[in-house]
Amino acid sequence: MSDNPQFMVFSGTNSLYLTEKICKHLGIPMGKLAFTRFADGEFSVRFEESIRGHDVFLVQSTNPSSDHLMELLLMIDAAKRASAHHIIAVIPYYGWARQDRKDKPRVSIAAKLEADLLSVAGIDRLITMDLHADQEQAFFNIPVDHLYASSTLLPYIKSLNLPNLCIATPDVGGSKRANTYAKYLQCPLVLCNKVRERPNVVASMQIIGDVKGKNVVLVDDMVDTAGSITLAAKIMKEQGALSVRAVASHCIMSGPASQRIEESELEEMVFTDSILYTGHCSKVKQLSVADMFAETIKRIENNESISSQYIV
């Protein structure tokens, strides 16, 4: 990289740990950004160095609260008013994405609203990873680089060298992702059909397929309260699975999740570091996606294809 790069990388308060690693891979210092908070809860954002004429990459996962989304919007607005050349939002975890359709009368579509807010604020491009639904890319009228955690998680699964491997998904909604993993690893696929009593509460679950004598790896896009994934592991062990592990892109891990996983039948729970895990659970492991995001940023700046970033 040049000593005077034509691009700069900044971080919101929610993704400092990841941005530091991205900048280390790129061989550049992280940009200086100041946040001022006021007594009433408002905050302001200020770039502490000139960004005029530069491509600006703003890294921020938009969870768990609306503060982090608002923070990103203010960063975008400040960059636009400071004459940045291009503004690229890097959102490793795109929060609010589970609200992506009208599944009940008189509800909002939060994922689309967030896309509108980001677009109106002034982004020229979006880099994100493992959206809850691939079609959410269509909420934007700008280029979207949708990366996949499979580039990190699949090599890890292969490195385990598990005999009688079987890929599973804790709900039918994740069947496409799980099927992609199973095809790549050339192993059987098992599905779980779950019925929710209400959000974050599973009423019942049935296993579709045979797990007896298999080493099962559950695949999901995120783990929130860990109710589904731990229940799936329990049922699979009862049906004769030799071992059950789980991999997921995003480590939300709300409320009782850490305790549930610690006490579950899972051998381990593997995430990427799109969201930093701050809880305590001996079974949780995080793999970094900083190199993948760094390489994508570098290729965008050099007008190179990013298709080789994808394993599947």
N, C-alpha and C positions, 0 to 999 in steps of 0.2 A: 504493500500500500504506500501511497505517496505521503510525504511528511505534511503536505497541505491538501488533504482530501477535499473533493468537491461534494462530499456528503458528510453528514454529522448524525450521530445517534444519541438520543435523549431518552430518559426514562421517567415515567410517573412513579409515585411513591409505592405503588403496588407491585412493581416488577424490577426493582433495583438489582436484586440478586441475579436475575436472568440477564439483564442488560449489561451488567459488569462482565459476565462470561461471554456474551456476544461480542462486546468491544475487545475483549482479550483475544478472541479468535480472529477478529478483523485487524488487530494490531493498531487500534486507534484509541485515544482517550474518550471516555464517556463525556458527552456535552454537559455543560453546567446550567442547571435549571434551579430556580428558587421558588419555593412555595411559602406563602404567608397565610396563616390562618387567623381569623378574627373571632372575637368572643361569641358572636352569634352563630358560628358554624360556617360562615362563608369563608372562602379562601381565594387567593389570587396566584397567578403563575407568571413568572418572568424569566426570559432567557438572559443569562448573564454573559453572553458573548454574541458577537454578530453572526447572524445566519443568512444575511442578505445574499441572494444568488445561489445558495446551497440547497441540495436535496436534503430534506430533514426527515429522519426516521424516528417516530415517536412510539416507544414501547410501553404498553400498558394492558394488562388483563383487566377486563371490566367486571370484576367480582370483588368482594361479595356484596358491596353496597353501591347505591347510586352515586356516592361520592367519587368513586374511581372512574366512572363513566363521565361525570361532570368535570373531573380533573383533566381527562383526556380531551374533552371538548374545548376546555380553556387553553390547553397546550396547542391544539390545532388553530384556534382563533389567534392566539398570540403569534404563532409562526406565520400565519397569513399576513397579519398586520406588520410583521417584521421583514416582509419581502422575501420569504423563502422561495426558492425556485419551484420545487415540488414538495408536497407534504404527504408522507406515506405513514399510515397508521399500522403499527405492528401489534396485533392483538392476539397473543398466544391462546388465551381462552376468551372466546366471545360470549360474555355473559348475557342473560335474558334469552338465549337462543332456544330454550325449551318452549317458549311461547311463540311458535312459528306459524300458527294457523288458528282459525276460528273453530275450535272443537266443541264449543258450547255457545248458545246464544248470548249476545251482548257482552262479549269479552274483547279485550284488546289483542293486537298482534305485536308484542313488545319487540321481537327481533326485527321486524320491519321498521318500527318507530326508531329503534337505535340506528339502523342503517340510514334512515332519513336524517337523523340528527348529525351523524358523522359526515354525511354528504353536504348538508347545508353549512356545517362548520367549515368545510373546505378541504377535505382530503382528496388527493389525486389518485390514490391507490391504497389497497388494503392487503396486508399479509396476515393470514390467520391460520389456525390449525384445527383440524377435526371439528368442524361445525356440527351441531347436533343433527342437522339435516343438510346434505350437500346442496339441495336446491335453494338454500338461503343465500347463496351467491347471487341469485337473480334479484335479490332485494336492492342490489347496487347497480348503478349505471356507470361504474368505473371499473378498471381492471382489479380483479381479485385473485391473489395467489393463495390457493387453498392447499396447505401442506398437510401431510398425514403422519401421525405418530408411528405408523407401521414401519417407517424407515428406521426408527429406534427400537421399537418393541419386538419386531420380527427377528432381528439378529439376536436379541436377548433370548427369545424363546428357543431359537435354534441352538444357542450355546448351552442350553440345559441338557441337550441330548437325551430327552425323555423317551423311553420305549413306550409303545402302545399309546402314542400321543393322540389326544382328541381335543378339538376346539369346540367351545360352547359359548352361548350367549345367554345372559340372564333374562332377556326378553326378546320377543319376536321382532320388535322394532330395530334391534341391532343385528338382524340376521344377514343383511348384506355385508356388513363389515366382517362378521365372523366367517361368512362363506369365503370371502377374499383371503382371509388368513388361512383357512383350511385348505383352499386350493393351492396356495403358495407352499404350504408345509406338507401337502399331499397326505392329509390325514382326514379322518371322519369328522362330521359336524353334528352337534347335538343342540337342540333349541329348548328354551324354557318358555312356557306360556304362563304369564302371570296375570292375575286379576287384582287391580288396585281397589282398596276400600275408599281411599282418598289420597291426595298427593303425599308422597313419601311413606305411605302405609300399604303394604302388600297383603291382600286378603288370602290368596291362595296361589299355588304354583304347581305346574305339571311339567315333567321332563318328556320331551319328544325325542326318542333315540335311546341307544344303549351305551351306558358308561361303565358297565361291569368289567373290571380288570384293566381299566384305562387310566392313564395319567391325564387329567383334564386341565385345560387352561381356559378360563372364562375370559372373554374379551368384551370390553364396553368402552363407551366414549367418555364417561365420567362416573365417579362414585360420590354420591351426596351423603345420605345418611347410612349407606351400606346395608340397608335392609334387604334389598333384592339379591345382592351378590352373596351375602352370607347365608341367606335362605337357600339359594341355589346350591352352594357348596355343601350345606347340611344334607339336602335331599340326595345329591349325587353320591356322597359318602354312604348314605343309607342304602343306595341302589348298587353299591359295590365298586365305586371308583377307588383306585389305589391311592391317588392323591388329587388334590384340587388346588390350583393356583389361579390368580387373577391378574390381568393387566388392563389398564385403562389409561386413556390419554390425560384426563384432567382430574386433579386431586382436590375436589371440593371439600370432602370430609367434614360435614357439618354435625353438630350435636353429638349423638352417641356413636358416631361412625368408628372412631378409634377403638373404643371399648368393644364394639361388636366384632371388629376384625380381629382384635387380640384374642377374643374368646371363641372365635369361629373355627371351622374345620379347614380354613385356608392355610396352606403352607406359607404363602407369601402374597403380598399385594403390591404390585409394581405399577408405578405411575411415571409420567414424564414430569419435568419441573416447570410446566406451563403455569402452575400455581405452586407456590412454596408450601410444603407441608410443615406446619408449626405445632402439630399435636405430638402425642407420644404413643407409639405402637411399634413393638419390636418386629412386626411382620411387614411393615411398610418400607418400600425401597423406591427411590426416585432416580431416573435416568435422565441425563441432560439432553435437551434439544437445542442448546445454544449454538452448536456448530451448524445445525441444519438452518436455523434462522440467519446466522452469519453468512453462510454460503449463499443463501437466497438473496440477501441484501447485496452482496458483492456481485452476483450475477445480474441483478436488476440494474445496478449502476453501470455495469459493463455491457449492457444490452445483450446478454447471453441467455440461452435457453435454461429453464430450471427443471425441465422434464426429467433429467437424470437424477433429480432429488428424490424421485418416487421409486420405491421398490415395487409396490402394487398400487 
